């Protein structure tokens, strides 16, 4: 089962998704659009982000590390139930009745871009209104550590 380890160990529900990265005309950011869809319906993305560069500040020149950010970047996940059809769909339970958490650290060089489009369709992913200015990280180094183990 391709998704059992994340569900059982970290309480992370998983569904296979198709990611489509459409290259940009310029160098920064490297993509002008990112689409995420379910494998059965690739023509109906549930996330479709339009990435637009901003003159001078889209180049990844600002060093960043979340290790120096004075805020809690811990991600907490509740226990997840098992599907009635877990043998067919692989949706096993989290094998515990405990909440799990991980601390995420990211480092690299960042730039700023303008983001528009649809972040979630309200069905396959919650519909969020997070359009505006976003950071993107070039050559990111990312680590996830279990908290409390």
N, C-alpha and C positions, 0 to 999 in steps of 0.2 A: 504494500500500500504506500503510494508515493507521499501521502500527507500524514501518515500516522506519527512519525517522530515529533513534529512540531505540535500536534494536537496533544499527544500524551505527555511530553516533557515540559512544554512552555504554555499550554492552554491556548494555542493560537489556531483558530479555525482557518482552514485553507480550502481554497477553490482554485483550480487551474484557470489561468487567464492568458489571453494573447495580448502582447504589448507590441505596438507599432510606433517606431520612431521615424519621423519624417525629417530628413536633413534640412538645415537652413541654407540660405544662399550665402550667408557670411560665415565667419569663423566662430563668433560668439553670439549667442549660445550655439552649440553644435546642432540643435534641433529647433525647428520652427513649430512642430506639433508633436504631441504624444497622445496616442489613443490606447485605451485599455478596453477589451471586450471579452466576453465568454467565448470559448473555443467553438461552440455550436452556432454562435451568431456574431461572427467577426465584423459584419457590416453594420452592427448596432452597438457602438461603443457606449459603455456606461460612464466612462471618463474620456473627455476630449479636451485637451489643454492647448491653447494657442500661446506660443512663447514669442515675445517681441523684444528685440534688443533695445537698450537705451544708450544713446551716444555717451561714450567715455566710461560709463560705470558698468557695462555688461562684461567687459574683459575681466577674467579671473585674476585680479591683482591684489585683492585684500586677503591677507592670511587670516584664517579663522580656525578656532578650536573650541569645541563645546566644553572642554575641560576647564576653561577659564570663565565660563558663563555662570553667573551666580544664581542659578535656578535649578530646580529639580527636573531632570530630563528622564525620569524613570517612567517606564511603560508598565502598567499593571493590567493583568488579564484574569478574569474570573474562570472558575472551572467550566468546562463545556460538556454538554450532554452527548450521548451517542445516538446516532440515527437508527431508526428501526430497521433500515436497510443497509447497515454498515458494511455488510459483506459485499454488496454491489457497488456502493458509492464511496467506501473507504472512510466515512465520517465516524471514526471511533471516538470514544469518550476520552477525557483528559486523564483517566486512570488515577484520579485523586479527587479529593474534595477540597483542595487548597487553591488559594489565589497564588499566582506566580507573577514575578516582576523581573524586568531587565533594565539595566542602565545602558543607554546608547551614548557613545562618544563618536564625534565626527570631526575630522581635521582636513584641511586642504586650503585651496585658494578659491575665493568666492567673488562673484559678480552679481549685479542686480538686473533683473529682467521684469518686464510687464507681462502678467499672465491673465488671459481671458479664456472663455470657453465654458465647458460644463464639467464641474467636479462632482460627479455622482448623478445617477438618474433617479434616485429615490427608491429603486427596487433592488438592483444588484449591488449598489453602494449608496450610502446616505447622500442626499443632495446637499452640498455645502456651497456657501457663497464666499469663497476665499479668493476671488479675483483681486488683482491689484499688483503690488510690487512683491516679488519673491527673490530670495537668494538662490543661486545655483552654485554648486561646488564642483570644481574641476579637479580631477585626480584625487577624489575623496578617499580617505582612510577611515573606515568605520569599524567599530567594535561594539559587540553586545555582550554584556556580562550578567549572569544570573545574580540577583540580589538575594542575600541571605543564605547562600550555599558556600 
